[in-house]
Amino acid sequence: MTNRPFEDGTNEIYELKQKLDLAVESQDFESAVELRDQISKLEKNKEEIQELEKELSNCIKSQNFEKAIELRDRIKSLK
């Protein structure tokens, strides 16, 4: 998992928005479209991702690594 100061994923969204601004300024519109879509997907799935990350943490603590892999893959698909 990434090192985020905010547990709700807002830091990750903030960083993507900064990259989006840079892409627009440099007229890299293909990247801007991808970043915009990624931001929308994160905002839409934020609550589900948070719940899955909590469950993932519990699986790791209990050493249920098969379930942890499944949860990790579900989180990736939502991002």
N, CA, C and O atoms as CSV, one atom per row, in Angstrom:
chain,resi,resn,atom,element,x,y,z
A,1,MET,N,N,0.837,-1.182,0.000
A,1,MET,CA,C,0.000,0.000,0.000
A,1,MET,C,C,0.881,1.244,0.000
A,1,MET,O,O,2.030,1.222,0.440
A,2,THR,N,N,0.309,2.312,-0.502
A,2,THR,CA,C,1.073,3.548,-0.550
A,2,THR,C,C,1.033,4.240,0.794
A,2,THR,O,O,0.139,3.989,1.602
A,3,ASN,N,N,1.989,5.101,1.036
A,3,ASN,CA,C,2.055,5.864,2.268
A,3,ASN,C,C,1.219,7.121,2.104
A,3,ASN,O,O,1.639,8.073,1.446
A,4,ARG,N,N,0.035,7.122,2.704
A,4,ARG,CA,C,-0.879,8.248,2.551
A,4,ARG,C,C,-1.130,8.915,3.892
A,4,ARG,O,O,-1.443,8.232,4.867
A,5,PRO,N,N,-0.998,10.252,3.964
A,5,PRO,CA,C,-1.304,10.925,5.213
A,5,PRO,C,C,-2.785,10.882,5.552
A,5,PRO,O,O,-3.150,10.977,6.724
A,6,PHE,N,N,-3.643,10.741,4.550
A,6,PHE,CA,C,-5.076,10.718,4.791
A,6,PHE,C,C,-5.595,9.324,4.481
A,6,PHE,O,O,-5.358,8.801,3.393
A,7,GLU,N,N,-6.298,8.723,5.423
A,7,GLU,CA,C,-6.800,7.369,5.253
A,7,GLU,C,C,-7.906,7.283,4.217
A,7,GLU,O,O,-8.166,6.194,3.705
A,8,ASP,N,N,-8.566,8.382,3.888
A,8,ASP,CA,C,-9.704,8.313,2.971
A,8,ASP,C,C,-9.304,8.416,1.511
A,8,ASP,O,O,-10.174,8.502,0.644
A,9,GLY,N,N,-8.014,8.410,1.214
A,9,GLY,CA,C,-7.564,8.437,-0.167
A,9,GLY,C,C,-7.517,9.812,-0.799
A,9,GLY,O,O,-7.210,9.935,-1.985
A,10,THR,N,N,-7.817,10.857,-0.025
A,10,THR,CA,C,-7.841,12.192,-0.616
A,10,THR,C,C,-6.464,12.642,-1.069
A,10,THR,O,O,-6.358,13.421,-2.016
A,11,ASN,N,N,-5.412,12.176,-0.422
A,11,ASN,CA,C,-4.066,12.559,-0.831
A,11,ASN,C,C,-3.752,11.999,-2.218
A,11,ASN,O,O,-3.154,12.687,-3.045
A,12,GLU,N,N,-4.146,10.772,-2.470
A,12,GLU,CA,C,-3.917,10.165,-3.773
A,12,GLU,C,C,-4.680,10.930,-4.865
A,12,GLU,O,O,-4.153,11.159,-5.954
A,13,ILE,N,N,-5.896,11.312,-4.569
A,13,ILE,CA,C,-6.695,12.090,-5.519
A,13,ILE,C,C,-6.063,13.460,-5.730
A,13,ILE,O,O,-5.993,13.943,-6.860
A,14,TYR,N,N,-5.606,14.087,-4.657
A,14,TYR,CA,C,-4.949,15.394,-4.749
A,14,TYR,C,C,-3.727,15.321,-5.662
A,14,TYR,O,O,-3.526,16.186,-6.514
A,15,GLU,N,N,-2.911,14.278,-5.477
A,15,GLU,CA,C,-1.709,14.121,-6.300
A,15,GLU,C,C,-2.074,13.930,-7.772
A,15,GLU,O,O,-1.414,14.481,-8.653
A,16,LEU,N,N,-3.113,13.158,-8.033
A,16,LEU,CA,C,-3.551,12.959,-9.418
A,16,LEU,C,C,-4.052,14.263,-10.022
A,16,LEU,O,O,-3.818,14.533,-11.200
A,17,LYS,N,N,-4.742,15.072,-9.222
A,17,LYS,CA,C,-5.233,16.357,-9.724
A,17,LYS,C,C,-4.070,17.293,-10.061
A,17,LYS,O,O,-4.139,18.051,-11.028
A,18,GLN,N,N,-3.016,17.236,-9.269
A,18,GLN,CA,C,-1.830,18.044,-9.579
A,18,GLN,C,C,-1.195,17.587,-10.896
A,18,GLN,O,O,-0.796,18.411,-11.719
A,19,LYS,N,N,-1.105,16.271,-11.086
A,19,LYS,CA,C,-0.568,15.745,-12.342
A,19,LYS,C,C,-1.465,16.135,-13.511
A,19,LYS,O,O,-0.974,16.419,-14.603
A,20,LEU,N,N,-2.775,16.149,-13.285
A,20,LEU,CA,C,-3.723,16.554,-14.320
A,20,LEU,C,C,-3.477,18.005,-14.719
A,20,LEU,O,O,-3.451,18.328,-15.907
A,21,ASP,N,N,-3.298,18.874,-13.735
A,21,ASP,CA,C,-3.019,20.281,-14.027
A,21,ASP,C,C,-1.753,20.438,-14.865
A,21,ASP,O,O,-1.717,21.229,-15.808
A,22,LEU,N,N,-0.720,19.680,-14.517
A,22,LEU,CA,C,0.534,19.743,-15.274
A,22,LEU,C,C,0.351,19.227,-16.700
A,22,LEU,O,O,0.912,19.781,-17.645
A,23,ALA,N,N,-0.425,18.180,-16.843
A,23,ALA,CA,C,-0.666,17.636,-18.181
A,23,ALA,C,C,-1.420,18.636,-19.049
A,23,ALA,O,O,-1.121,18.782,-20.234
A,24,VAL,N,N,-2.389,19.319,-18.467
A,24,VAL,CA,C,-3.144,20.323,-19.222
A,24,VAL,C,C,-2.238,21.494,-19.595
A,24,VAL,O,O,-2.265,21.968,-20.730
A,25,GLU,N,N,-1.434,21.959,-18.633
A,25,GLU,CA,C,-0.519,23.072,-18.907
A,25,GLU,C,C,0.444,22.749,-20.036
A,25,GLU,O,O,0.767,23.615,-20.850
A,26,SER,N,N,0.903,21.504,-20.087
A,26,SER,CA,C,1.852,21.116,-21.128
A,26,SER,C,C,1.137,20.603,-22.383
A,26,SER,O,O,1.774,20.117,-23.317
A,27,GLN,N,N,-0.169,20.716,-22.389
A,27,GLN,CA,C,-1.022,20.309,-23.509
A,27,GLN,C,C,-0.869,18.829,-23.862
A,27,GLN,O,O,-0.956,18.439,-25.027
A,28,ASP,N,N,-0.643,18.029,-22.846
A,28,ASP,CA,C,-0.596,16.571,-23.001
A,28,ASP,C,C,-2.000,16.045,-22.702
A,28,ASP,O,O,-2.269,15.507,-21.628
A,29,PHE,N,N,-2.876,16.216,-23.674
A,29,PHE,CA,C,-4.292,15.959,-23.448
A,29,PHE,C,C,-4.614,14.472,-23.318
A,29,PHE,O,O,-5.588,14.107,-22.658
A,30,GLU,N,N,-3.811,13.613,-23.937
A,30,GLU,CA,C,-4.035,12.174,-23.769
A,30,GLU,C,C,-3.834,11.770,-22.308
A,30,GLU,O,O,-4.638,11.032,-21.737
A,31,SER,N,N,-2.755,12.265,-21.719
A,31,SER,CA,C,-2.509,11.979,-20.299
A,31,SER,C,C,-3.572,12.621,-19.430
A,31,SER,O,O,-4.003,12.037,-18.436
A,32,ALA,N,N,-3.998,13.820,-19.799
A,32,ALA,CA,C,-5.026,14.523,-19.022
A,32,ALA,C,C,-6.325,13.722,-18.994
A,32,ALA,O,O,-6.981,13.638,-17.956
A,33,VAL,N,N,-6.691,13.143,-20.116
A,33,VAL,CA,C,-7.915,12.334,-20.165
A,33,VAL,C,C,-7.785,11.110,-19.269
A,33,VAL,O,O,-8.710,10.777,-18.529
A,34,GLU,N,N,-6.630,10.436,-19.335
A,34,GLU,CA,C,-6.401,9.260,-18.489
A,34,GLU,C,C,-6.443,9.632,-17.013
A,34,GLU,O,O,-7.055,8.923,-16.215
A,35,LEU,N,N,-5.805,10.726,-16.643
A,35,LEU,CA,C,-5.799,11.178,-15.250
A,35,LEU,C,C,-7.198,11.552,-14.784
A,35,LEU,O,O,-7.598,11.213,-13.670
A,36,ARG,N,N,-7.947,12.254,-15.642
A,36,ARG,CA,C,-9.318,12.632,-15.296
A,36,ARG,C,C,-10.155,11.386,-15.020
A,36,ARG,O,O,-10.910,11.341,-14.049
A,37,ASP,N,N,-10.020,10.383,-15.872
A,37,ASP,CA,C,-10.782,9.149,-15.695
A,37,ASP,C,C,-10.369,8.403,-14.434
A,37,ASP,O,O,-11.210,7.834,-13.738
A,38,GLN,N,N,-9.082,8.407,-14.145
A,38,GLN,CA,C,-8.575,7.743,-12.932
A,38,GLN,C,C,-9.101,8.443,-11.679
A,38,GLN,O,O,-9.476,7.779,-10.713
A,39,ILE,N,N,-9.131,9.763,-11.688
A,39,ILE,CA,C,-9.662,10.529,-10.555
A,39,ILE,C,C,-11.138,10.208,-10.350
A,39,ILE,O,O,-11.580,9.984,-9.223
A,40,SER,N,N,-11.890,10.186,-11.434
A,40,SER,CA,C,-13.323,9.879,-11.342
A,40,SER,C,C,-13.552,8.491,-10.768
A,40,SER,O,O,-14.431,8.294,-9.928
A,41,LYS,N,N,-12.758,7.529,-11.226
A,41,LYS,CA,C,-12.898,6.152,-10.746
A,41,LYS,C,C,-12.580,6.056,-9.255
A,41,LYS,O,O,-13.283,5.373,-8.511
A,42,LEU,N,N,-11.517,6.744,-8.820
A,42,LEU,CA,C,-11.165,6.731,-7.395
A,42,LEU,C,C,-12.248,7.381,-6.546
A,42,LEU,O,O,-12.610,6.864,-5.489
A,43,GLU,N,N,-12.764,8.519,-7.010
A,43,GLU,CA,C,-13.809,9.206,-6.247
A,43,GLU,C,C,-15.069,8.360,-6.154
A,43,GLU,O,O,-15.723,8.331,-5.112
A,44,LYS,N,N,-15.411,7.677,-7.229
A,44,LYS,CA,C,-16.606,6.835,-7.261
A,44,LYS,C,C,-16.465,5.639,-6.321
A,44,LYS,O,O,-17.424,5.267,-5.646
A,45,ASN,N,N,-15.278,5.037,-6.273
A,45,ASN,CA,C,-15.056,3.792,-5.529
A,45,ASN,C,C,-14.373,3.989,-4.177
A,45,ASN,O,O,-13.971,3.015,-3.540
A,46,LYS,N,N,-14.240,5.229,-3.740
A,46,LYS,CA,C,-13.461,5.540,-2.533
A,46,LYS,C,C,-13.929,4.747,-1.308
A,46,LYS,O,O,-13.105,4.173,-0.595
A,47,GLU,N,N,-15.225,4.709,-1.061
A,47,GLU,CA,C,-15.726,4.025,0.137
A,47,GLU,C,C,-15.490,2.524,0.072
A,47,GLU,O,O,-15.101,1.911,1.066
A,48,GLU,N,N,-15.721,1.934,-1.084
A,48,GLU,CA,C,-15.498,0.492,-1.228
A,48,GLU,C,C,-14.023,0.157,-1.065
A,48,GLU,O,O,-13.676,-0.845,-0.440
A,49,ILE,N,N,-13.157,0.989,-1.625
A,49,ILE,CA,C,-11.715,0.780,-1.489
A,49,ILE,C,C,-11.309,0.848,-0.024
A,49,ILE,O,O,-10.509,0.032,0.434
A,50,GLN,N,N,-11.849,1.807,0.714
A,50,GLN,CA,C,-11.516,1.942,2.134
A,50,GLN,C,C,-11.901,0.686,2.906
A,50,GLN,O,O,-11.121,0.200,3.725
A,51,GLU,N,N,-13.092,0.159,2.653
A,51,GLU,CA,C,-13.544,-1.050,3.342
A,51,GLU,C,C,-12.665,-2.243,2.998
A,51,GLU,O,O,-12.297,-3.027,3.873
A,52,LEU,N,N,-12.333,-2.375,1.726
A,52,LEU,CA,C,-11.481,-3.486,1.305
A,52,LEU,C,C,-10.076,-3.363,1.888
A,52,LEU,O,O,-9.459,-4.372,2.229
A,53,GLU,N,N,-9.564,-2.135,2.006
A,53,GLU,CA,C,-8.231,-1.941,2.595
A,53,GLU,C,C,-8.224,-2.316,4.074
A,53,GLU,O,O,-7.232,-2.852,4.568
A,54,LYS,N,N,-9.311,-2.044,4.784
A,54,LYS,CA,C,-9.418,-2.464,6.189
A,54,LYS,C,C,-9.432,-3.983,6.289
A,54,LYS,O,O,-8.747,-4.570,7.127
A,55,GLU,N,N,-10.219,-4.609,5.424
A,55,GLU,CA,C,-10.295,-6.063,5.412
A,55,GLU,C,C,-8.939,-6.668,5.037
A,55,GLU,O,O,-8.532,-7.681,5.606
A,56,LEU,N,N,-8.246,-6.050,4.085
A,56,LEU,CA,C,-6.920,-6.509,3.685
A,56,LEU,C,C,-5.949,-6.447,4.863
A,56,LEU,O,O,-5.183,-7.383,5.095
A,57,SER,N,N,-5.987,-5.353,5.595
A,57,SER,CA,C,-5.112,-5.206,6.758
A,57,SER,C,C,-5.368,-6.312,7.780
A,57,SER,O,O,-4.427,-6.870,8.345
A,58,ASN,N,N,-6.633,-6.626,8.012
A,58,ASN,CA,C,-6.976,-7.698,8.952
A,58,ASN,C,C,-6.491,-9.056,8.451
A,58,ASN,O,O,-6.024,-9.880,9.238
A,59,CYS,N,N,-6.599,-9.288,7.153
A,59,CYS,CA,C,-6.127,-10.551,6.589
A,59,CYS,C,C,-4.617,-10.695,6.742
A,59,CYS,O,O,-4.113,-11.778,7.041
A,60,ILE,N,N,-3.914,-9.608,6.537
A,60,ILE,CA,C,-2.459,-9.654,6.692
A,60,ILE,C,C,-2.088,-9.928,8.140
A,60,ILE,O,O,-1.191,-10.724,8.417
A,61,LYS,N,N,-2.782,-9.263,9.069
A,61,LYS,CA,C,-2.505,-9.486,10.496
A,61,LYS,C,C,-2.763,-10.931,10.894
A,61,LYS,O,O,-2.028,-11.498,11.702
A,62,SER,N,N,-3.806,-11.528,10.328
A,62,SER,CA,C,-4.147,-12.912,10.669
A,62,SER,C,C,-3.441,-13.917,9.759
A,62,SER,O,O,-3.678,-15.121,9.854
A,63,GLN,N,N,-2.583,-13.423,8.888
A,63,GLN,CA,C,-1.782,-14.230,7.965
A,63,GLN,C,C,-2.638,-15.073,7.018
A,63,GLN,O,O,-2.269,-16.190,6.654
A,64,ASN,N,N,-3.771,-14.525,6.631
A,64,ASN,CA,C,-4.632,-15.158,5.627
A,64,ASN,C,C,-4.239,-14.574,4.270
A,64,ASN,O,O,-4.936,-13.719,3.725
A,65,PHE,N,N,-3.123,-15.044,3.740
A,65,PHE,CA,C,-2.525,-14.433,2.563
A,65,PHE,C,C,-3.294,-14.726,1.269
A,65,PHE,O,O,-3.271,-13.921,0.339
A,66,GLU,N,N,-3.965,-15.860,1.210
A,66,GLU,CA,C,-4.771,-16.143,0.020
A,66,GLU,C,C,-5.875,-15.109,-0.123
A,66,GLU,O,O,-6.098,-14.574,-1.209
A,67,LYS,N,N,-6.560,-14.831,0.971
A,67,LYS,CA,C,-7.620,-13.817,0.970
A,67,LYS,C,C,-7.022,-12.431,0.727
A,67,LYS,O,O,-7.628,-11.607,0.042
A,68,ALA,N,N,-5.841,-12.171,1.281
A,68,ALA,CA,C,-5.184,-10.878,1.093
A,68,ALA,C,C,-4.881,-10.631,-0.387
A,68,ALA,O,O,-5.040,-9.513,-0.876
A,69,ILE,N,N,-4.452,-11.660,-1.087
A,69,ILE,CA,C,-4.172,-11.521,-2.523
A,69,ILE,C,C,-5.451,-11.201,-3.271
A,69,ILE,O,O,-5.460,-10.341,-4.151
A,70,GLU,N,N,-6.520,-11.881,-2.930
A,70,GLU,CA,C,-7.816,-11.627,-3.569
A,70,GLU,C,C,-8.274,-10.187,-3.328
A,70,GLU,O,O,-8.742,-9.521,-4.251
A,71,LEU,N,N,-8.140,-9.709,-2.095
A,71,LEU,CA,C,-8.540,-8.343,-1.759
A,71,LEU,C,C,-7.658,-7.321,-2.465
A,71,LEU,O,O,-8.151,-6.311,-2.967
A,72,ARG,N,N,-6.366,-7.580,-2.503
A,72,ARG,CA,C,-5.449,-6.683,-3.200
A,72,ARG,C,C,-5.840,-6.522,-4.667
A,72,ARG,O,O,-5.825,-5.417,-5.210
A,73,ASP,N,N,-6.185,-7.632,-5.291
A,73,ASP,CA,C,-6.569,-7.594,-6.697
A,73,ASP,C,C,-7.896,-6.851,-6.890
A,73,ASP,O,O,-8.063,-6.136,-7.878
A,74,ARG,N,N,-8.836,-7.014,-5.960
A,74,ARG,CA,C,-10.101,-6.278,-6.050
A,74,ARG,C,C,-9.868,-4.776,-5.895
A,74,ARG,O,O,-10.482,-3.971,-6.596
A,75,ILE,N,N,-8.985,-4.405,-4.982
A,75,ILE,CA,C,-8.666,-2.980,-4.785
A,75,ILE,C,C,-8.039,-2.410,-6.055
A,75,ILE,O,O,-8.400,-1.320,-6.499
A,76,LYS,N,N,-7.093,-3.158,-6.638
A,76,LYS,CA,C,-6.448,-2.693,-7.880
A,76,LYS,C,C,-7.470,-2.454,-8.982
A,76,LYS,O,O,-7.365,-1.490,-9.740
A,77,SER,N,N,-8.460,-3.339,-9.065
A,77,SER,CA,C,-9.455,-3.197,-10.125
A,77,SER,C,C,-10.349,-1.975,-9.929
A,77,SER,O,O,-10.926,-1.465,-10.890
A,78,LEU,N,N,-10.462,-1.507,-8.692
A,78,LEU,CA,C,-11.290,-0.338,-8.394
A,78,LEU,C,C,-10.543,0.968,-8.560
A,78,LEU,O,O,-11.158,2.034,-8.585
A,79,LYS,N,N,-9.235,0.903,-8.674
A,79,LYS,CA,C,-8.427,2.117,-8.789
A,79,LYS,C,C,-8.177,2.484,-10.230
A,79,LYS,O,O,-7.512,3.483,-10.506
